[in-house]
Amino acid sequence: MTNSTKLRGRIVEKGYTLGKFAEVIHLSRVSLRKKMNGESEFKASELENICAILDIPSSQIDSYFFTNNVPKMGR
């Protein structure tokens, strides 16, 4: 499961809005939101692209995309 809080933080830290980041990775804002919220899954190629753009080291990929310890967010 994607740790959307951590991923959103990294996106903002790198100076992107969610809308602009979605454009950069060639997804619609809706698709990005769904993937970040676990309603659909990221493709391997999308993960590679996201990690490259956000400078996420391979040693930290699991903490962003493959974790069971995800903070609950209000909707």
C-alpha positions in Angstrom: 0.0 0.0 0.0 1.2 3.5 -0.9 2.1 5.7 2.1 0.3 8.7 0.5 1.2 11.1 3.4 4.9 10.4 2.9 4.7 10.6 -0.9 2.7 13.8 -0.8 5.3 15.3 1.5 8.1 14.3 -0.9 6.2 15.8 -3.9 5.8 19.1 -2.0 9.4 19.0 -0.7 10.5 18.8 -4.4 8.5 21.9 -5.2 5.5 20.4 -7.0 1.8 20.7 -6.6 -0.1 17.4 -7.0 -1.5 18.8 -10.3 1.8 19.8 -11.7 3.4 16.5 -10.5 0.6 14.5 -12.3 1.4 16.4 -15.5 5.2 15.6 -15.1 4.5 11.9 -14.7 1.9 11.9 -17.5 -1.1 11.0 -15.4 -4.3 12.8 -14.8 -4.7 14.4 -11.4 -7.6 12.0 -10.8 -5.5 8.9 -11.7 -2.7 10.1 -9.4 -5.1 10.6 -6.5 -6.6 7.2 -7.0 -3.2 5.5 -7.1 -2.0 7.4 -4.1 -5.1 6.5 -2.2 -4.9 2.8 -3.0 -7.9 2.8 -5.3 -5.7 1.6 -8.2 -2.1 0.5 -8.4 1.0 2.2 -9.8 2.6 0.4 -12.7 6.3 -0.5 -12.3 7.3 2.0 -15.0 5.4 4.7 -13.1 7.2 3.9 -9.9 10.5 4.0 -11.6 9.6 7.4 -13.1 8.3 8.8 -9.8 11.4 7.7 -7.9 13.7 9.2 -10.5 11.9 12.6 -10.5 11.6 12.8 -6.7 15.1 11.4 -6.0 13.8 8.5 -3.9 16.7 6.1 -3.3 16.1 2.5 -4.0 16.6 1.8 -0.3 13.6 3.9 0.6 11.1 2.7 -2.1 9.4 0.2 0.2 8.6 3.0 2.8 6.8 4.9 0.1 5.1 2.2 -1.9 5.1 -1.1 -0.2 4.2 -0.5 3.4 1.5 -1.8 5.7 2.1 1.1 8.2 0.2 3.8 6.5 -1.2 6.7 8.5 -5.0 7.0 8.2 -6.2 10.2 6.5 -9.6 11.7 6.9 -11.7 12.0 3.7 
